[in-house]
């Protein structure tokens, strides 16, 4: 049986990750530069959103990238190279938060699951993807995202804004797929409620 184009694409991407990791392990400078070029800008954006301080974000990104380069032999290909490095960056971000005395708010409220289908997708009529709307709406939503608990904010950023797969995001956050879906559900509900309230204030 022939593999589907999607499976082939995943296989090719996986092999590219392994090849790049091997080149970095051989201390090939061009490989390290390729890694920075491919991931640096988006990871800096992630760090800035989580830390809010541009200087701190740049420092944390540099630490994460240096950590990835120095421990590249630990990369085993179970997840994408991108997800693996995001995991390193995440640890650096939370270390920076703790050192600065910033409270890391983690929501423990049990999410409502009545709006999920069995496969984890939203039921019809409750999907909320405001980042695809107009600029005014996007500005409101971004403000609401900033007010989310840390784990909800991070889950939205990894899945919706950075485009990581559920498996990759769950791996980075040390969660099961089910727990990630629950956190995303709560985050989307909170953002929708917040956005509707803010838009109602100016209506």
C-alpha angles and dihedrals in degrees: 000000000000119000117247118250089250093054090047091050091051091048092050092048090049091051091049089054092050092047093049092048090051091051091050090049087055087056093246105170094205090057092053090049090050090053092051092045094050100042108018101085097045093043091050088054090051092050092048092052092049097043102027090209114101093203093050091046092054092048092049092047091052091050091049094049093047089048091051093050093048094048100036091123087070092063106107101176096247088127131018118285088242092057092045092055091044086057091055091047091050092056091049091050094052091045088055091049092052094047091052091050091242114155115243105213114205117185114229096179113125108245123233108252099186091096095057127091118225091262092055097255123129117267116244114286100022103075111119118191104157094162086078093059132084126303095259092054091045091055091053092047093049089054090051092048090054089059095054123108111269097257094048092048092049094048091053092047095050097045106030104025103030096034099228117159120253089252093052094045092047091049092051093049094042092239137131117249089251093053091048091053090051093051091048090050092053091045094051092047091050093047092047092050091046094047094047090051094050094045089048090055092060097036 
